[in-house]
Every structure is written in structure tokens, then in C-alpha cells.
Amino acid sequence: MAPTPAGADRSYSIPIAPTLANGAAERTAIVHIPAGYRPEVPAPLIVEFHGAGPAATAADYEQGSPLRQISDSKGFIDVFPQGLRAPNGNLAWNAYGPVLVKIAEIPFVDRLLDTIEREYCVDAGRVYASGASNGGNMVNYLACRDASRFAAVAPVVGPMFGQDDGPCRPSRPVPIIDLHSVNDLLVPYGGHPGPPAYDFPLPAVPDWLEGWAQLDGCRSAPPATAGADGVQVRSWSACRGGARIVTYATLAGHGWPQSLDGRPAAETVWGFLSSYRL
């Protein structure tokens, strides 16, 4: 197949063992090649994971993604994988490990990246992950289980449930820029206790971040500060391996905020991600 022209999208079908995909024989994704792509210049890459829903698709998430809006100007390849149908009927990511549900996400993600890296000039040291809602939880899972593949990650309003296949054990300190909203009704910033009101307990966002700070070997972070837009910002900057954790407590409900640090939110996220390489 001929390479995708710069500035265009291409759909991929990735063969997968049915035992790794709850019976499916292939997984799919959409890949956007930035307008300024040159085959002799290694390009950074972001994998973006959609949220969960009965009709949640990679195509819809591409249309609404703030990062996709800057992929051409910033020159990164933008990848939108498609989640599979979960037992509850949602198209989603099994961000808990292939224990209760027999869908193994990491083999798919790694095979997808291998395919793109064979066909395009990708800077393998500058591969990043982002995602919203259940897609944000998927990003957390990748940081726990596939840290050697991703230089930095950016979860957005993710419900950070625990993982069925064991505790989080990243192979290296993972730089994280995290966006959560204090007025998110679907993913409460303060978490919730679980049964009987909820199926699973959900940690408070600050507790989840403190856990990652310990995994990354960070020193204690100073208290959060408020920007001019009222967004609370907290940063752990003295972590092992030069990693940092930066978190924004926004007022954007269950979604991306419009701006951070006085500029479009995607610009701030890209600025953080792009400062890291493996």
C-alpha cells in the first residue's frame, strides 16, 4: 500500500489473536499524517484513546480532539485506536488487564505502533499517549504496564480504577500531565467509596496522583497554586530520571478545558509531552 500523503488520514486493520481480543481477529485505528511530514525527518507521535460509550469511535474522537487540531502545526503523527465492545455494551478500553474481560490492550497498541513505525519515519523516543475519560484510564494502564514505549502521558478526566492484573509497576519513572475537573459529575474529583452506590471504588484524584509521585520517586510537591483562570496547578518536579508530574484541577466538567496557563489547553499539553524523550 502506498504511503499516506502528508495531511491525510489512513485507516488501519491490525491482525490480532482472537484470544487477546475476546474473539475478534483484528483491531482498527485511524492514523493522521501531519501536513508537514517529510519521510526523511523523524516525527513524534501521539496515541489518543477515546472514552467509553455505546457508539464511541476513534473517528468521533479524532473530530473533537484538541490535540488533533494542532497535529499539523506541531508536526506529530496522531493515532486514534478503536476500542472493542465491552460486556456492558460500551465501546471501551479494558484498562484493568485481561482478567475479568479477555481483551488484552497492550499487544494491540504495541503491534499498532510497530506497524506505523515500519511504514513512517517515527521518532521512537518521542511517542506519547493521551486519552479522555475511559481513554484516560487506558493511558494510566499503559503508563503502569508499557512505560518503556511512551516518553510521557497525558490522561484527561480519567476514572482511575485499580487494575485486575496486579499493582502498578512502571518500568521507569513516567512524566505525567494530568487534567481533571473539580466539577466533574461523572468522575468525582474526590472519588467515591464503591458498593453499593457504585460498582467499584474510585480514588480521589489527589490520592491517585500522590501514588504516582511515589512510583516516580518524587519529592513532596508544594501546595497547589491558582492561575488567573482559577485553575489549580500542582507540580512534582524532583522525580527520578528527570520526570515530572503536573496536574491541573480545572472547572471543565467531564472534558477538556479550553485553556491552561493562558493558552489553548492542547498547546500546554503538547508543550509538556514534547519536552520528554525516551
Secondary structure, DSSP 8 states (H G I E B T S, - for coil): -----TT-EEEEEEE--GGGBTT-SEEEEEEE--TT--TTS-EEEEEEE---BTT--HHHHHHH-TTGGGHHHHT-EEEEE--EE-TTS-EE--TT-TTTS-B-HHHHHHHHHHHHHHHS-EEEEEEEEEEETHHHHHHHHHHHH-TTT-SEEEEES------TT-S---SS---EEEEEETT-SSS-TT-B--TTTSSS-B--HHHHHHHHHHHTT-------EE-TTS-EEEEE---GGG--EEEEEES-SSS--SEETTEEHHHHHHHHHTT---
